Amino acid sequence: KDGDLWVGTETGLSKYDRDTDRFININTSYKAITGITGIGHEKKLLIAVGGGLWIFDTERMSWDGQVTPHQKDSFGATVLYSEGENIWIGTQQDGLFSYNQQTKELRKVAEYPGHLPIQCISKHEGVIWIGTEGDGLFRLDPDTGRIKVYAHTEGAENCISSNYVRAISNDIYGRLWIGTFNGLDILEGENISNYHYEDLVKVNELYAESGLANPSVIIDTNHNNSGKKYLEQVRIAKDVVHSRNQNADIKRLVKGLMIESYIEDGAQSIGEHVFGKSITDPCLGWE
């Protein structure tokens, strides 16, 4: 804050003095400090300490009031993350809160479904990512309030390594790095289905803005659109045909379907030696 380094410890608050290369300890009777962040352009800090949230005036070097109700000693803030006009606050067992730096309002995010301690918070490509101690990884869209959960499922592919998420960061290549109890994961893009009518309307609008002379789309009926459930390709193909029949723009845009098929239904493991059956993704059989 204002070029100064503030440090929260188990016994209180300290400020690093660069001129003397020493720490100045702030006398306080409060308990361990679990989070510190600056409040906008004010010379104040929001500090998670003693089971609640307090404001510290760095100019007067004194405490300037409590944000959480005085009777709420179990608030238990574990991490603070400043983003725009909001400060996001993860707690031990009370869920997720936001503190508006303009209105000074503390609000609980009612949509947040987690119940275990929040360990880390970060922003990536406009959304807030929340790592927890056992509930997995949460993706919060601050504009809509929608939350998506990424959880570890034993035996499942492409899920996070553990529901215990300890650190989140992003790099210059747009990738989100997730440190978990069982290792390091990378989220390089969100895998969502995109064959629905509304998706095709949106992509047509985007192509129209680009000025391309002959925009074209081939829709993949398998992989993430089907969730690798190969029999769903039939339904998805019918859904796309129906969308083309309902909208002339979509009919001009969608030129075809990519249907993954082989002689025999499904897929086989290496060593089964079934003629005409996929050894990679499950496929539709010709019959």
Phi, psi and chi 1 to 4 in degrees:
 res  aa     phi    psi   chi1   chi2   chi3   chi4
   1 LYS       -  124.3 -174.6   67.1  176.4  173.3
   2 ASP    54.5   32.8  -61.7  -36.5      -      -
   3 GLY    83.9   -3.6      -      -      -      -
   4 ASP   -93.9  154.2  -65.4  -39.0      -      -
   5 LEU  -104.8  120.9  177.2   66.1      -      -
   6 TRP  -111.1  137.3  -67.6   87.7      -      -
   7 VAL  -127.0  127.7 -178.5      -      -      -
   8 GLY  -100.7  133.5      -      -      -      -
   9 THR  -126.5 -176.2   70.8      -      -      -
  10 GLU   -70.2  -17.3  -70.5 -172.8   -4.4      -
  11 THR  -116.6    0.5   56.7      -      -      -
  12 GLY   151.5 -158.2      -      -      -      -
  13 LEU  -113.5  139.5 -178.9   66.0      -      -
  14 SER  -135.1  149.2  -61.4      -      -      -
  15 LYS  -120.4  133.3  173.6 -172.9  174.4 -178.0
  16 TYR   -87.2  124.1  174.9   67.4      -      -
  17 ASP   -96.2  110.4 -170.4  -41.4      -      -
  18 ARG   -69.5  -29.8  -70.9  174.1  -67.4  179.5
  19 ASP   -66.8  -39.9  -64.6  -29.2      -      -
  20 THR  -101.7   -8.0   62.3      -      -      -
  21 ASP    59.0   39.1 -167.3   28.2      -      -
  22 ARG  -133.3  163.4  -65.1  176.8 -179.3  -84.8
  23 PHE   -99.5  137.7  -77.9   92.7      -      -
  24 ILE  -101.2  119.0  -59.3  171.4      -      -
  25 ASN   -90.1  132.0  -62.6  -42.5      -      -
  26 ILE   -91.3  121.2  -48.4  -58.9      -      -
  27 ASN   -65.4  124.0  -67.8  -33.2      -      -
  28 THR  -154.1  149.3  173.4      -      -      -
  29 SER   -99.8    4.8   58.5      -      -      -
  30 TYR   -73.6  166.3  -61.1  118.1      -      -
  31 LYS   -84.0 -165.7  -59.6  175.7 -176.9  177.3
  32 ALA   -57.3  139.4      -      -      -      -
  33 ILE   -90.7  128.1  -68.3  176.1      -      -
  34 THR  -111.5   -5.6   54.2      -      -      -
  35 GLY  -169.4  144.4      -      -      -      -
  36 ILE  -140.7  137.4  -56.9  175.1      -      -
  37 THR  -153.7  153.3 -171.4      -      -      -
  38 GLY   -75.7  153.7      -      -      -      -
  39 ILE  -105.4  101.5  -60.4  178.8      -      -
  40 GLY    48.7 -133.5      -      -      -      -
  41 HIS   -96.6    5.0  -60.7  -68.9      -      -
  42 GLU   -76.1  156.0  -58.9  180.0   45.3      -
  43 LYS   -88.5   58.0  -66.4 -175.3  176.5 -178.3
  44 LYS  -139.7  155.6  -66.1 -178.8  179.6 -179.5
  45 LEU  -118.3  146.0  -58.2  171.6      -      -
  46 LEU  -101.5  122.8 -176.7   66.1      -      -
  47 ILE  -125.0  130.9  -60.8  178.0      -      -
  48 ALA   -89.8  113.1      -      -      -      -
  49 VAL  -155.3  142.8   57.1      -      -      -
  50 GLY    59.6   34.1      -      -      -      -
  51 GLY    83.5    2.9      -      -      -      -
  52 GLY  -147.1 -170.0      -      -      -      -
  53 LEU  -114.6  130.3  -72.3  173.4      -      -
  54 TRP  -128.8  155.9  -67.5   75.2      -      -
  55 ILE  -106.1  133.7  -65.6  173.9      -      -
  56 PHE  -119.2  127.3 -176.8   81.4      -      -
  57 ASP   -86.8  111.6 -169.8  -45.6      -      -
  58 THR   -76.0  -18.0   61.4      -      -      -
  59 GLU   -80.3  -44.2 -167.8  170.0   39.1      -
  60 ARG   -87.8  -10.2  -66.3 -171.1  -62.7  151.8
  61 MET    55.9   49.4  -62.9  -69.7  -78.8      -
  62 SER  -150.0  158.5   62.3      -      -      -
  63 TRP   -73.7  141.7  -62.4   95.0      -      -
  64 ASP  -123.8   26.5 -164.3   31.5      -      -
  65 GLY   116.2  161.6      -      -      -      -
  66 GLN  -104.1  134.7 -172.1  173.2    6.0      -
  67 VAL   -83.3  -43.2  174.2      -      -      -
  68 THR   -80.8  154.2   48.9      -      -      -
  69 PRO   -57.0  140.4  -23.1   33.2      -      -
  70 HIS   -59.4  -30.2  -72.6  -90.1      -      -
  71 GLN   -80.4   -8.4   68.6  -87.5   20.3      -
  72 LYS   -94.0   76.0 -167.2  170.4 -178.8   56.5
  73 ASP   -78.7  -13.4  -66.2  -32.9      -      -
  74 SER   -96.8   16.6   62.1      -      -      -
  75 PHE   -56.3  -46.0 -174.9   75.8      -      -
  76 GLY    59.5   54.1      -      -      -      -
  77 ALA   -65.6  133.7      -      -      -      -
  78 THR  -109.5  -25.9   54.2      -      -      -
  79 VAL  -155.3  142.4   60.6      -      -      -
  80 LEU  -120.6  138.7  -53.6 -179.8      -      -
  81 TYR  -139.0  118.7  180.0   78.0      -      -
  82 SER   -90.5  128.0 -177.4      -      -      -
  83 GLU  -148.6  109.9  179.9  -87.5  -36.6      -
  84 GLY    63.8 -133.7      -      -      -      -
  85 GLU   -86.7   -3.0   65.6  177.5   20.6      -
  86 ASN  -107.6  146.5  -73.8  -42.0      -      -
  87 ILE  -114.1  120.7  -64.3  174.1      -      -
  88 TRP   -89.9  136.3  -61.3   92.2      -      -
  89 ILE  -126.9  117.6  -56.7  149.8      -      -
  90 GLY   -94.5  142.7      -      -      -      -
  91 THR  -120.7  173.3   70.1      -      -      -
  92 GLN   -69.5  -44.9 -172.3   74.5   16.5      -
  93 GLN  -149.4    3.2   54.6 -172.5  -18.6      -
  94 ASP   -97.6    2.9  -96.1   -3.5      -      -
  95 GLY    90.4 -147.8      -      -      -      -
  96 LEU  -113.8  137.7 -178.5   67.7      -      -
  97 PHE  -128.2  159.2  -71.0   74.9      -      -
  98 SER  -128.8  141.7   67.3      -      -      -
  99 TYR  -117.9  115.8  176.1   75.0      -      -
 100 ASN   -81.8  120.4 -171.5  -67.5      -      -
 101 GLN   -72.3  -19.2  -58.6 -176.8   59.9      -
 102 GLN   -85.2  -49.2  -58.6  -62.3  -37.8      -
 103 THR   -89.3  -11.9   64.1      -      -      -
 104 LYS    63.6   27.6  -46.8  -61.7 -177.1 -172.9
 105 GLU   -98.0  132.4  177.8 -173.6    8.1      -
 106 LEU  -101.1  123.6 -179.3   69.5      -      -
 107 ARG  -130.2  135.8  180.0 -176.4   68.6   86.8
 108 LYS   -82.3  134.7 -176.2  169.7 -175.1  176.5
 109 VAL   -80.1   98.9  179.7      -      -      -
 110 ALA   -64.1  -28.6      -      -      -      -
 111 GLU   -75.5  -15.8  -59.3   86.2   -6.4      -
 112 TYR   -66.6  121.8  178.7   75.0      -      -
 113 PRO   -93.0   -5.1   33.4  -32.9      -      -
 114 GLY   -74.0  157.2      -      -      -      -
 115 HIS  -129.2  -12.4  -57.9  -71.8      -      -
 116 LEU   -96.9  165.8  -64.7  174.6      -      -
 117 PRO   -56.5  138.8  -26.3   35.1      -      -
 118 ILE   -88.2  127.7  -66.4  174.3      -      -
 119 GLN  -101.2  -31.4  -68.6  -66.1  -47.1      -
 120 CYS  -156.5  152.8   49.2      -      -      -
 121 ILE  -138.6  139.1  -58.5  174.5      -      -
 122 SER  -151.0  161.4 -175.2      -      -      -
 123 LYS  -112.2  136.5 -176.4 -179.9 -179.3 -178.1
 124 HIS  -148.3  120.5  178.9   64.5      -      -
 125 GLU    51.9   45.2  -64.4 -175.8  -14.2      -
 126 GLY    84.9   -2.9      -      -      -      -
 127 VAL  -119.7  158.8  -61.9      -      -      -
 128 ILE   -98.7  129.0  -56.6  -61.8      -      -
 129 TRP  -108.8  135.7  -66.7   87.5      -      -
 130 ILE  -127.2  120.2  -56.4  147.0      -      -
 131 GLY   -99.5  138.2      -      -      -      -
 132 THR  -124.0  168.1   72.0      -      -      -
 133 GLU   -96.0   64.1 -168.9   73.6   11.0      -
 134 GLY   122.9  -15.4      -      -      -      -
 135 ASP   -95.9   -1.9  -86.1  -25.5      -      -
 136 GLY    91.2 -153.6      -      -      -      -
 137 LEU  -113.8  134.8 -179.9   69.3      -      -
 138 PHE  -115.3  141.6  -68.0   83.0      -      -
 139 ARG  -114.5  116.2  176.9 -169.6 -173.9  -83.1
 140 LEU  -113.2  122.4  166.4   65.0      -      -
 141 ASP   -87.1  109.6 -174.1  -33.0      -      -
 142 PRO   -67.3  -19.2   22.6  -31.1      -      -
 143 ASP   -79.6  -39.4  -64.8  -34.1      -      -
 144 THR  -103.2  -19.4   64.1      -      -      -
 145 GLY    81.6    1.5      -      -      -      -
 146 ARG   -73.9  142.3  -67.1  177.9 -178.9  172.8
 147 ILE  -127.0  134.3  -67.2  178.4      -      -
 148 LYS  -119.3  141.1 -179.4  174.9 -179.3  178.1
 149 VAL  -106.4  132.0 -177.2      -      -      -
 150 TYR  -111.4  113.1  -65.7   80.0      -      -
 151 ALA  -123.4  154.5      -      -      -      -
 152 HIS   -82.2  130.3  174.9   74.6      -      -
 153 THR  -123.5  123.0  -58.1      -      -      -
 154 GLU   -58.2  126.0 -163.6   66.3   36.4      -
 155 GLY    87.9  -10.8      -      -      -      -
 156 ALA   -83.5  148.8      -      -      -      -
 157 GLU   -87.9  152.9  -64.4 -177.7    1.8      -
 158 ASN    58.1   32.8  -59.3  -39.0      -      -
 159 CYS  -111.8  166.9   64.6      -      -      -
 160 ILE   -65.5  154.8   60.8  174.5      -      -
 161 SER   -68.2  -27.1  -59.9      -      -      -
 162 SER  -157.8  153.1  168.8      -      -      -
 163 ASN   -81.1   -1.5  -72.8  -33.6      -      -
 164 TYR   -99.5   98.9  -68.0   81.2      -      -
 165 VAL  -102.0  120.8  179.0      -      -      -
 166 ARG  -103.8  -24.0  -58.5  -65.2  177.0   83.9
 167 ALA  -154.5  147.0      -      -      -      -
 168 ILE  -137.7  134.4  -53.4  170.4      -      -
 169 SER  -154.5  159.4 -174.8      -      -      -
 170 ASN  -123.3  159.1   51.5   64.0      -      -
 171 ASP  -116.6 -179.3   63.1   24.1      -      -
 172 ILE   -70.7  -11.6   60.4  173.1      -      -
 173 TYR   -94.6    6.8  -57.8  105.8      -      -
 174 GLY    81.6   14.7      -      -      -      -
 175 ARG   -96.6  144.7  -60.7  173.8  -61.1 -172.1
 176 LEU  -100.8  124.3 -171.4   71.1      -      -
 177 TRP  -100.9  133.1  -66.0   78.1      -      -
 178 ILE  -125.9  115.5  -55.3  150.2      -      -
 179 GLY   -91.2  122.1      -      -      -      -
 180 THR  -121.6  174.8   77.5      -      -      -
 181 PHE   -63.5  -26.1 -171.0   75.4      -      -
 182 ASN  -108.6   10.9  -73.7  -26.4      -      -
 183 GLY   138.6 -169.3      -      -      -      -
 184 LEU  -108.5  130.9 -175.7   64.4      -      -
 185 ASP  -117.1  156.4  -61.4  -24.6      -      -
 186 ILE  -125.2  130.4  -53.5  175.7      -      -
 187 LEU  -106.1  109.3 -179.1   68.6      -      -
 188 GLU   -99.4    4.2  -65.2 -172.7  -76.5      -
 189 GLY   157.2  150.7      -      -      -      -
 190 GLU   -88.0  130.8 -167.6  171.9    4.5      -
 191 ASN   -93.4  106.9  -64.3  -40.9      -      -
 192 ILE  -133.7  151.9   57.3  173.5      -      -
 193 SER   -69.0  147.2   59.5      -      -      -
 194 ASN  -145.1   35.3   57.6    5.1      -      -
 195 TYR  -104.4   -4.2   64.6   86.5      -      -
 196 HIS   -68.6  162.5  -60.2  -73.1      -      -
 197 TYR   -52.9  -47.1 -179.3   87.5      -      -
 198 GLU   -64.0  -35.0  -65.8   78.3    9.8      -
 199 ASP   -65.0  -41.6  -60.9  -45.3      -      -
 200 LEU   -70.5  -35.0  -60.9  177.3      -      -
 201 VAL   -62.8  -43.2  168.6      -      -      -
 202 LYS   -64.9  -45.0 -179.5   63.1  176.6  177.6
 203 VAL   -68.2  -31.3   75.4      -      -      -
 204 ASN   -66.0  -39.7 -176.6   69.1      -      -
 205 GLU   -64.1  -40.8  -68.3  172.8  -10.4      -
 206 LEU   -66.5  -40.4  -66.4  172.2      -      -
 207 TYR   -65.1  -37.7  -90.1  128.7      -      -
 208 ALA   -61.7  -38.4      -      -      -      -
 209 GLU   -68.9  -26.0  -66.7  172.6    3.6      -
 210 SER   -75.3  -22.7   71.8      -      -      -
 211 GLY    81.7   13.3      -      -      -      -
 212 LEU   -65.5  142.6  -69.8  175.8      -      -
 213 ALA   -72.6  -37.8      -      -      -      -
 214 ASN  -141.1   71.5 -175.0   30.4      -      -
 215 PRO   -64.8  140.3   24.6  -33.9      -      -
 216 SER  -141.2  147.4  -58.2      -      -      -
 217 VAL  -134.3  133.0  168.4      -      -      -
 218 ILE  -110.9  125.4  -57.4  -67.2      -      -
 219 ILE   -97.4  127.6  -65.6  179.8      -      -
 220 ASP   -80.5  119.4 -177.9   -3.0      -      -
 221 THR   -88.1   -7.7   61.1      -      -      -
 222 ASN  -112.0 -152.4 -155.2   18.8      -      -
 223 HIS    53.7 -127.2  -58.1  104.3      -      -
 224 ASN   -73.9  -23.6 -157.0   69.0      -      -
 225 ASN   -65.6  -33.0  -87.5  -21.0      -      -
 226 SER  -102.2   -3.5   68.8      -      -      -
 227 GLY    64.5   27.0      -      -      -      -
 228 LYS    59.9   25.5  -67.2 -166.2  176.0 -175.9
 229 LYS   -98.3   93.5  -62.2  175.3 -178.5  176.7
 230 TYR   -59.8  -29.5   67.0   95.6      -      -
 231 LEU   -69.4  -19.0  -66.0  175.9      -      -
 232 GLU   -69.0  -15.0  -72.4  -67.7  -65.5      -
 233 GLN   -59.6  -33.2  -66.5 -174.7   92.6      -
 234 VAL   -64.9  -47.6  177.2      -      -      -
 235 ARG   -63.8  -43.2  176.5 -171.6   61.3   77.2
 236 ILE   -63.7  -41.2  -68.1  168.9      -      -
 237 ALA   -60.7  -43.0      -      -      -      -
 238 LYS   -64.8  -37.7  -69.5  178.7  178.7  179.3
 239 ASP   -62.0  -43.5 -165.0  -48.9      -      -
 240 VAL   -67.2  -42.2  173.3      -      -      -
 241 VAL   -60.4  -41.5  170.1      -      -      -
 242 HIS   -62.0  -41.8  178.6   73.2      -      -
 243 SER   -62.7  -39.7  -64.4      -      -      -
 244 ARG   -63.6  -36.7  -68.5  179.0   83.3 -110.3
 245 ASN   -74.1  -20.0  -69.3  -24.3      -      -
 246 GLN   -92.0  -17.6  -62.7  -60.7  -49.5      -
 247 ASN  -142.6  119.6 -173.5  -53.6      -      -
 248 ALA   -64.1  -35.2      -      -      -      -
 249 ASP   -65.5  -42.0  -69.4  -27.4      -      -
 250 ILE   -66.5  -36.5  -67.8  177.7      -      -
 251 LYS   -62.7  -39.7 -167.7  166.7 -171.1  176.3
 252 ARG   -71.2  -33.9  -76.3 -170.0  -65.9  -90.1
 253 LEU   -75.3  -49.3  176.6   70.8      -      -
 254 VAL   -82.5  111.8  178.3      -      -      -
 255 LYS   -95.4  -14.0  -60.7  -62.4 -164.1  -67.6
 256 GLY   175.9 -176.7      -      -      -      -
 257 LEU  -125.1  144.8  -57.9  168.0      -      -
 258 MET  -104.6  105.0 -164.4  -72.2  -77.7      -
 259 ILE  -106.6  124.0  -61.0  174.4      -      -
 260 GLU   -88.3  114.5 -163.3  165.5   22.1      -
 261 SER  -141.8  162.0   65.4      -      -      -
 262 TYR  -153.4 -175.9 -155.0   27.6      -      -
 263 ILE   -63.4  -46.9  -61.0  172.0      -      -
 264 GLU  -108.1  149.7  -59.1  -70.1  -20.0      -
 265 ASP   -63.4  151.6  -88.2  -16.2      -      -
 266 GLY    81.5 -153.6      -      -      -      -
 267 ALA  -146.0  160.7      -      -      -      -
 268 GLN  -128.2  157.5   63.4  177.8  -45.0      -
 269 SER   -82.6  154.2  -59.4      -      -      -
 270 ILE   -61.6  130.0  -65.4  175.6      -      -
 271 GLY   107.9  -13.4      -      -      -      -
 272 GLU   -76.5  -30.7  -69.1 -175.1   31.6      -
 273 HIS    59.1   45.1  -55.7  -62.8      -      -
 274 VAL   -91.4  117.9  178.3      -      -      -
 275 PHE   -65.2  131.0  178.3   77.5      -      -
 276 GLY    80.6   14.9      -      -      -      -
 277 LYS  -116.6  134.8 -164.0  170.4 -172.0  179.0
 278 SER   -59.7  144.0  172.4      -      -      -
 279 ILE  -107.7    7.1   59.9  170.6      -      -
 280 THR  -117.7 -114.1   55.0      -      -      -
 281 ASP   -76.2  147.3  -68.1  -28.8      -      -
 282 PRO   -61.0  139.4  -22.2   34.0      -      -
 283 CYS  -125.3  161.2  -62.3      -      -      -
 284 LEU   -76.4  134.4  -82.2  175.2      -      -
 285 GLY   -76.9  161.8      -      -      -      -
 286 TRP   -72.1  -18.9  -71.9    0.1      -      -
 287 GLU   -95.7      -  -63.9 -177.8    1.8      -
